[in-house]
């Protein structure tokens, strides 16, 4: 007598499709934490996980505008440093370190602090 499959069970195609669907859902769920969130407002402006929006505050800046902004930020940083007194001294003579230090350790350098040893 030939072996015949139960006609009431799911076909091989349905079983394979069910397994593929379960595999796909599991993959989506595990990748959920890695997915970068794009704000709804940015999505309306054309942003996608790999693409920035074409307008608004998060839009990409053109190379020319980026250079201008970097220049402005550099000037602002220089002004801030001058206010704090960290300005670059151009007229001061450069210190010559070779006269003081000959590279050998002295007794003062080798003194250990033995009182604070725990």
N, CA and C atoms as an extended XYZ file, in Angstrom:
354
Properties=species:S:1:pos:R:3:atomname:S:1:resname:S:1:resid:I:1 pbc="F F F"
N         0.850       -1.178        0.000 N   UNK     1
C         0.000        0.000        0.000 CA  UNK     1
C         0.898        1.245        0.000 C   UNK     1
N         0.643        2.195       -0.913 N   UNK     2
C         1.494        3.384       -0.979 CA  UNK     2
C         1.261        4.302        0.212 C   UNK     2
N         2.320        5.007        0.593 N   UNK     3
C         2.219        5.918        1.730 CA  UNK     3
C         1.677        7.261        1.249 C   UNK     3
N         0.600        7.695        1.839 N   UNK     4
C        -0.044        8.956        1.445 CA  UNK     4
C        -0.057        9.881        2.653 C   UNK     4
N         0.269       11.136        2.400 N   UNK     5
C         0.311       12.122        3.476 CA  UNK     5
C        -1.100       12.444        3.952 C   UNK     5
N        -1.225       12.813        5.207 N   UNK     6
C        -2.521       13.199        5.768 CA  UNK     6
C        -3.018       14.458        5.051 C   UNK     6
N        -4.158       14.415        4.412 N   UNK     7
C        -4.650       15.574        3.658 CA  UNK     7
C        -5.097       16.734        4.548 C   UNK     7
N        -5.283       16.487        5.843 N   UNK     8
C        -5.754       17.554        6.727 CA  UNK     8
C        -4.612       18.416        7.290 C   UNK     8
N        -3.351       17.979        7.149 N   UNK     9
C        -2.216       18.735        7.684 CA  UNK     9
C        -1.742       19.805        6.708 C   UNK     9
N        -0.910       20.712        7.165 N   UNK    10
C        -0.392       21.761        6.267 CA  UNK    10
C         0.599       21.177        5.259 C   UNK    10
N         0.626       21.772        4.091 N   UNK    11
C         1.528       21.295        3.039 CA  UNK    11
C         2.967       21.691        3.367 C   UNK    11
N         3.917       21.130        2.608 N   UNK    12
C         5.328       21.467        2.824 CA  UNK    12
C         5.566       22.956        2.580 C   UNK    12
N         4.880       23.493        1.572 N   UNK    13
C         5.039       24.920        1.268 CA  UNK    13
C         4.592       25.787        2.440 C   UNK    13
N         3.450       25.426        3.041 N   UNK    14
C         2.936       26.214        4.169 CA  UNK    14
C         3.884       26.112        5.363 C   UNK    14
N         4.410       24.903        5.614 N   UNK    15
C         5.355       24.724        6.729 CA  UNK    15
C         6.607       25.580        6.513 C   UNK    15
N         7.122       25.584        5.289 N   UNK    16
C         8.319       26.373        4.979 CA  UNK    16
C         8.026       27.863        5.116 C   UNK    16
N         6.843       28.283        4.656 N   UNK    17
C         6.475       29.698        4.739 CA  UNK    17
C         6.331       30.132        6.194 C   UNK    17
N         5.746       29.263        7.018 N   UNK    18
C         5.569       29.580        8.440 CA  UNK    18
C         6.926       29.722        9.127 C   UNK    18
N         7.845       28.816        8.808 N   UNK    19
C         9.184       28.872        9.404 CA  UNK    19
C         9.921       30.137        8.960 C   UNK    19
N         9.783       30.489        7.679 N   UNK    20
C        10.451       31.689        7.167 CA  UNK    20
C         9.898       32.941        7.833 C   UNK    20
N         8.573       32.957        8.031 N   UNK    21
C         7.938       34.116        8.668 CA  UNK    21
C         8.419       34.264       10.109 C   UNK    21
N         8.481       33.150       10.833 N   UNK    22
C         8.949       33.186       12.221 CA  UNK    22
C        10.408       33.648       12.285 C   UNK    22
N        11.219       33.159       11.337 N   UNK    23
C        12.634       33.549       11.293 CA  UNK    23
C        12.767       35.059       11.039 C   UNK    23
N        11.963       35.566       10.117 N   UNK    24
C        12.010       36.985        9.756 CA  UNK    24
C        11.590       37.856       10.943 C   UNK    24
N        10.532       37.456       11.654 N   UNK    25
C        10.072       38.227       12.811 CA  UNK    25
C        11.112       38.228       13.923 C   UNK    25
N        11.747       37.086       14.149 N   UNK    26
C        12.780       37.008       15.185 CA  UNK    26
C        13.966       37.901       14.829 C   UNK    26
N        14.316       37.926       13.551 N   UNK    27
C        15.434       38.761       13.106 CA  UNK    27
C        15.098       40.240       13.290 C   UNK    27
N        13.872       40.634       12.964 N   UNK    28
C        13.456       42.027       13.131 CA  UNK    28
C        13.494       42.428       14.600 C   UNK    28
N        13.033       41.532       15.465 N   UNK    29
C        12.979       41.844       16.887 CA  UNK    29
C        14.380       41.974       17.478 C   UNK    29
N        15.293       41.119       17.065 N   UNK    30
C        16.647       41.179       17.611 CA  UNK    30
C        17.393       42.402       17.088 C   UNK    30
N        17.042       42.874       15.902 N   UNK    31
C        17.699       44.048       15.332 CA  UNK    31
C        17.045       45.338       15.808 C   UNK    31
N        16.006       45.251       16.602 N   UNK    32
C        15.291       46.440       17.057 CA  UNK    32
C        16.134       47.384       17.878 C   UNK    32
N        17.040       46.863       18.694 N   UNK    33
C        17.874       47.716       19.523 CA  UNK    33
C        18.947       48.434       18.741 C   UNK    33
N        19.385       47.842       17.639 N   UNK    34
C        20.457       48.451       16.847 CA  UNK    34
C        19.943       49.517       15.899 C   UNK    34
N        18.638       49.506       15.640 N   UNK    35
C        18.086       50.427       14.656 CA  UNK    35
C        18.187       51.858       15.168 C   UNK    35
N        18.660       52.767       14.329 N   UNK    36
C        18.777       54.158       14.743 CA  UNK    36
C        17.416       54.823       14.587 C   UNK    36
N        17.020       55.529       15.615 N   UNK    37
C        15.730       56.198       15.593 CA  UNK    37
C        15.853       57.506       14.828 C   UNK    37
N        14.919       57.740       13.926 N   UNK    38
C        14.860       58.995       13.194 CA  UNK    38
C        13.600       59.710       13.662 C   UNK    38
N        13.752       60.963       14.038 N   UNK    39
C        12.610       61.724       14.545 CA  UNK    39
C        11.538       61.844       13.466 C   UNK    39
N        10.280       61.919       13.922 N   UNK    40
C         9.178       61.997       12.967 CA  UNK    40
C         9.278       63.256       12.113 C   UNK    40
N         9.666       64.361       12.747 N   UNK    41
C         9.784       65.617       12.003 CA  UNK    41
C        10.850       65.500       10.920 C   UNK    41
N        11.967       64.838       11.249 N   UNK    42
C        13.023       64.653       10.256 CA  UNK    42
C        12.576       63.685        9.166 C   UNK    42
N        11.769       62.698        9.536 N   UNK    43
C        11.275       61.739        8.547 CA  UNK    43
C        10.410       62.447        7.514 C   UNK    43
N         9.654       63.442        7.963 N   UNK    44
C         8.811       64.196        7.030 CA  UNK    44
C         9.657       65.002        6.049 C   UNK    44
N        10.884       65.323        6.459 N   UNK    45
C        11.769       66.095        5.579 CA  UNK    45
C        12.659       65.191        4.737 C   UNK    45
N        12.389       63.890        4.727 N   UNK    46
C        13.113       62.985        3.844 CA  UNK    46
C        14.199       62.182        4.520 C   UNK    46
N        14.302       62.237        5.849 N   UNK    47
C        15.357       61.497        6.545 CA  UNK    47
C        14.990       60.028        6.642 C   UNK    47
N        15.998       59.182        6.532 N   UNK    48
C        15.864       57.740        6.724 CA  UNK    48
C        17.039       57.308        7.586 C   UNK    48
N        17.080       56.061        8.073 N   UNK    49
C        18.179       55.663        8.966 CA  UNK    49
C        19.577       55.978        8.444 C   UNK    49
N        19.806       55.927        7.145 N   UNK    50
C        21.138       56.247        6.633 CA  UNK    50
C        21.251       57.642        6.059 C   UNK    50
N        20.144       58.383        5.971 N   UNK    51
C        20.132       59.679        5.294 CA  UNK    51
C        19.670       60.779        6.233 C   UNK    51
N        20.322       61.927        6.167 N   UNK    52
C        19.902       63.081        6.946 CA  UNK    52
C        18.789       63.810        6.196 C   UNK    52
N        17.995       64.620        6.903 N   UNK    53
C        16.932       65.355        6.217 CA  UNK    53
C        17.507       66.404        5.265 C   UNK    53
N        16.667       66.845        4.317 N   UNK    54
C        17.123       67.825        3.331 CA  UNK    54
C        16.908       69.254        3.796 C   UNK    54
N        16.171       69.443        4.899 N   UNK    55
C        15.966       70.784        5.439 CA  UNK    55
C        15.829       70.671        6.947 C   UNK    55
N        15.745       71.807        7.610 N   UNK    56
C        15.596       71.806        9.061 CA  UNK    56
C        16.931       71.802        9.769 C   UNK    56
N        16.898       71.751       11.107 N   UNK    57
C        18.138       71.875       11.881 CA  UNK    57
C        19.094       70.699       11.728 C   UNK    57
N        18.606       69.525       11.394 N   UNK    58
C        19.487       68.355       11.271 CA  UNK    58
C        19.912       68.078        9.836 C   UNK    58
N        19.619       68.991        8.922 N   UNK    59
C        19.978       68.777        7.524 CA  UNK    59
C        21.487       68.858        7.349 C   UNK    59
N        21.980       68.186        6.314 N   UNK    60
C        23.416       68.251        6.041 CA  UNK    60
C        23.773       69.656        5.580 C   UNK    60
N        24.972       70.091        5.960 N   UNK    61
C        25.437       71.425        5.599 CA  UNK    61
C        26.354       71.282        4.392 C   UNK    61
N        26.248       72.225        3.468 N   UNK    62
C        27.109       72.171        2.287 CA  UNK    62
C        28.559       72.375        2.709 C   UNK    62
N        29.476       71.941        1.874 N   UNK    63
C        30.903       72.026        2.202 CA  UNK    63
C        31.331       73.476        2.393 C   UNK    63
N        30.808       74.377        1.564 N   UNK    64
C        31.169       75.797        1.669 CA  UNK    64
C        30.702       76.372        3.004 C   UNK    64
N        29.462       76.073        3.371 N   UNK    65
C        28.928       76.591        4.629 CA  UNK    65
C        29.659       75.970        5.816 C   UNK    65
N        30.026       74.689        5.703 N   UNK    66
C        30.753       74.017        6.778 CA  UNK    66
C        32.104       74.690        7.014 C   UNK    66
N        32.807       75.033        5.916 N   UNK    67
C        34.102       75.719        6.053 CA  UNK    67
C        33.930       77.072        6.739 C   UNK    67
N        32.877       77.808        6.336 N   UNK    68
C        32.621       79.114        6.949 CA  UNK    68
C        32.348       78.964        8.444 C   UNK    68
N        31.536       77.970        8.802 N   UNK    69
C        31.211       77.763       10.215 CA  UNK    69
C        32.446       77.371       11.013 C   UNK    69
N        33.301       76.520       10.438 N   UNK    70
C        34.530       76.120       11.135 CA  UNK    70
C        35.428       77.327       11.362 C   UNK    70
N        35.501       78.213       10.365 N   UNK    71
C        36.305       79.421       10.501 CA  UNK    71
C        35.750       80.298       11.625 C   UNK    71
N        34.412       80.484       11.635 N   UNK    72
C        33.785       81.302       12.674 CA  UNK    72
C        34.012       80.700       14.058 C   UNK    72
N        33.897       79.361       14.163 N   UNK    73
C        34.109       78.717       15.468 CA  UNK    73
C        35.553       78.874       15.916 C   UNK    73
N        36.482       78.819       14.968 N   UNK    74
C        37.891       79.011       15.306 CA  UNK    74
C        38.145       80.398       15.844 C   UNK    74
N        37.554       81.421       15.196 N   UNK    75
C        37.719       82.793       15.675 CA  UNK    75
C        37.109       82.957       17.062 C   UNK    75
N        35.938       82.362       17.278 N   UNK    76
C        35.285       82.458       18.586 CA  UNK    76
C        36.146       81.808       19.662 C   UNK    76
N        36.756       80.668       19.337 N   UNK    77
C        37.624       79.980       20.297 CA  UNK    77
C        38.848       80.830       20.614 C   UNK    77
N        39.397       81.474       19.593 N   UNK    78
C        40.567       82.332       19.799 CA  UNK    78
C        40.208       83.519       20.696 C   UNK    78
N        39.027       84.136       20.456 N   UNK    79
C        38.580       85.254       21.305 CA  UNK    79
C        38.416       84.804       22.747 C   UNK    79
N        37.837       83.634       22.939 N   UNK    80
C        37.613       83.114       24.291 CA  UNK    80
C        38.944       82.876       24.995 C   UNK    80
N        39.917       82.305       24.283 N   UNK    81
C        41.223       82.049       24.890 CA  UNK    81
C        41.924       83.358       25.240 C   UNK    81
N        41.775       84.402       24.402 N   UNK    82
C        42.385       85.692       24.701 CA  UNK    82
C        41.747       86.321       25.926 C   UNK    82
N        40.426       86.128       26.100 N   UNK    83
C        39.745       86.642       27.291 CA  UNK    83
C        40.291       85.986       28.553 C   UNK    83
N        40.561       84.694       28.476 N   UNK    84
C        41.047       83.961       29.646 CA  UNK    84
C        42.535       84.177       29.877 C   UNK    84
N        43.199       84.844       28.970 N   UNK    85
C        44.616       85.121       29.145 CA  UNK    85
C        45.514       84.029       28.625 C   UNK    85
N        45.018       83.156       27.788 N   UNK    86
C        45.832       82.075       27.239 CA  UNK    86
C        46.267       82.407       25.815 C   UNK    86
N        46.493       83.697       25.567 N   UNK    87
C        46.857       84.118       24.217 CA  UNK    87
C        48.244       83.608       23.858 C   UNK    87
N        48.458       83.448       22.584 N   UNK    88
C        49.740       82.942       22.105 CA  UNK    88
C        50.784       84.050       22.220 C   UNK    88
N        51.929       83.739       22.827 N   UNK    89
C        52.991       84.730       23.003 CA  UNK    89
C        53.981       84.575       21.855 C   UNK    89
N        53.946       85.527       20.921 N   UNK    90
C        54.795       85.416       19.738 CA  UNK    90
C        56.166       86.038       19.960 C   UNK    90
N        56.245       87.099       20.822 N   UNK    91
C        57.509       87.809       20.978 CA  UNK    91
C        58.385       87.234       22.083 C   UNK    91
N        57.895       86.275       22.855 N   UNK    92
C        58.686       85.693       23.941 CA  UNK    92
C        59.734       84.746       23.362 C   UNK    92
N        60.946       84.763       23.935 N   UNK    93
C        61.976       83.837       23.436 CA  UNK    93
C        61.642       82.402       23.828 C   UNK    93
N        62.025       81.479       22.967 N   UNK    94
C        61.764       80.067       23.244 CA  UNK    94
C        62.719       79.571       24.321 C   UNK    94
N        62.208       78.777       25.245 N   UNK    95
C        63.035       78.253       26.333 CA  UNK    95
C        63.945       77.156       25.800 C   UNK    95
N        65.186       77.157       26.288 N   UNK    96
C        66.153       76.141       25.871 CA  UNK    96
C        66.291       75.134       27.000 C   UNK    96
N        65.759       73.941       26.838 N   UNK    97
C        65.745       72.931       27.898 CA  UNK    97
C        67.065       72.181       28.025 C   UNK    97
N        67.963       72.305       27.070 N   UNK    98
C        69.189       71.506       27.094 CA  UNK    98
C        70.173       71.985       28.159 C   UNK    98
N        70.078       73.243       28.632 N   UNK    99
C        71.039       73.752       29.616 CA  UNK    99
C        70.770       73.199       31.001 C   UNK    99
N        69.512       72.970       31.372 N   UNK   100
C        69.161       72.562       32.736 CA  UNK   100
C        69.213       71.052       32.927 C   UNK   100
N        68.596       70.306       32.037 N   UNK   101
C        68.416       68.865       32.235 CA  UNK   101
C        69.381       68.092       31.336 C   UNK   101
N        70.229       67.261       31.962 N   UNK   102
C        71.159       66.470       31.161 CA  UNK   102
C        70.699       65.024       31.013 C   UNK   102
N        69.485       64.702       31.506 N   UNK   103
C        68.934       63.375       31.318 CA  UNK   103
C        69.265       62.394       32.418 C   UNK   103
N        70.082       62.791       33.415 N   UNK   104
C        70.441       61.875       34.496 CA  UNK   104
C        69.622       62.216       35.739 C   UNK   104
N        69.195       61.194       36.459 N   UNK   105
C        68.411       61.401       37.666 CA  UNK   105
C        69.330       61.805       38.814 C   UNK   105
N        68.868       62.775       39.599 N   UNK   106
C        69.643       63.222       40.761 CA  UNK   106
C        69.106       62.541       42.011 C   UNK   106
N        69.788       62.787       43.145 N   UNK   107
C        69.341       62.196       44.406 CA  UNK   107
C        67.971       62.728       44.806 C   UNK   107
N        67.696       63.983       44.503 N   UNK   108
C        66.398       64.564       44.854 CA  UNK   108
C        65.268       63.877       44.089 C   UNK   108
N        65.537       63.464       42.866 N   UNK   109
C        64.517       62.791       42.067 CA  UNK   109
C        64.235       61.386       42.589 C   UNK   109
N        65.249       60.768       43.222 N   UNK   110
C        65.112       59.379       43.650 CA  UNK   110
C        64.573       59.221       45.066 C   UNK   110
N        64.370       60.319       45.796 N   UNK   111
C        63.880       60.235       47.170 CA  UNK   111
C        62.445       59.710       47.143 C   UNK   111
N        62.181       58.694       47.973 N   UNK   112
C        60.853       58.099       48.037 CA  UNK   112
C        60.125       58.589       49.273 C   UNK   112
N        58.819       58.689       49.175 N   UNK   113
C        58.001       59.070       50.318 CA  UNK   113
C        57.612       57.790       51.044 C   UNK   113
N        58.311       57.486       52.137 N   UNK   114
C        58.087       56.222       52.845 CA  UNK   114
C        57.000       56.327       53.898 C   UNK   114
N        56.544       57.522       54.227 N   UNK   115
C        55.539       57.676       55.282 CA  UNK   115
C        54.150       57.260       54.817 C   UNK   115
N        53.831       57.445       53.566 N   UNK   116
C        52.476       57.196       53.081 CA  UNK   116
C        52.309       55.825       52.439 C   UNK   116
N        53.200       54.896       52.744 N   UNK   117
C        53.079       53.557       52.169 CA  UNK   117
C        52.046       52.779       52.977 C   UNK   117
N        51.055       52.246       52.310 N   UNK   118
C        49.983       51.543       53.020 CA  UNK   118
C        50.219       50.052       53.021 C   UNK   118
